[in-house]
Amino acid sequence: MSPASSQRMNVDKKIEIDTLLSKFLTMTSYKKRSRTRLVTAIAIICASFISAFILSVVANHSVIMWVTVRALPTGHTVVAADVIGRAVALPAGNAVYFSADRDITGEIVLRTIGAGELLAVSALSQDPSVLEATAVPLSVHGSDIPNGLQAGEVVNLYHVGDSRLSQEVTHPSLLLSHAFIVGVDRKGQNLGGDLTLTISMNVKSVLEVLDATASGRVVVVRVNG
């Protein structure tokens, strides 16, 4: 065999080897990409199963709790029509709110509870002596109440000194916090006089509030309004 023929054969073999090596590397790279895609797909499927499991666990922890249908004023005695049972997701062992398997009829409301709220255990009591509430009518200037005030709203009462009623005029002060409006009578206001608000309050606050009306004005401020 001539040197030229031998050299040509060596070149052909080198080309063949390079071709085989290129095919091998291509197949190896394809297998790696396929393996990566497979691992990614498996990870996504596992994540989906885990998410579904977590959602299922959370749903299984939902319990039926008592929720107020309407606002409940301080001193109110709870009746069946005041509440409704609703499913709520709460941590296991919840002891803060009343579950719907508890009979709460006859309980006394210790603080004003808004409509749609969960009934907190601390907001109710079975002992009537814990809190005694009464409805007190107050005559208030039309300019001293929020526009459109309605029964069922929660307000703060402030005492403002009036020089026409007392020689000693003091700075405005908070008289009663989070009082519940039982009724609003605007008949007197329509005739150019004051209107009458009926407010639910603890009996211990009655004398202080009435005394404030004798020495100044009572200004009504809507809470969260």
Buried (B, 14 or more C-beta within 10 A) or exposed (E): EEEEEEEEEEEEEEEEEEEEEEEEEEEEEEEEEEEEEEEEEEEEEEEEEEEEEEEEEEEEEEBEBBBBEBBBBBBBEBEEEBBBEBEBEBEEEBEEBBBBEEEBEEBBBBBBBEEEBBBEBEBBBEEEEEBEBEEBEBEBBBEBBEEEBEEBBBBBBBBBBEEEEEEEEEEEEEBBEBBBBBBBBBEBBEEEEBBBBBBBBBEEBEEEBEEBBEBBBBBBEBEEE
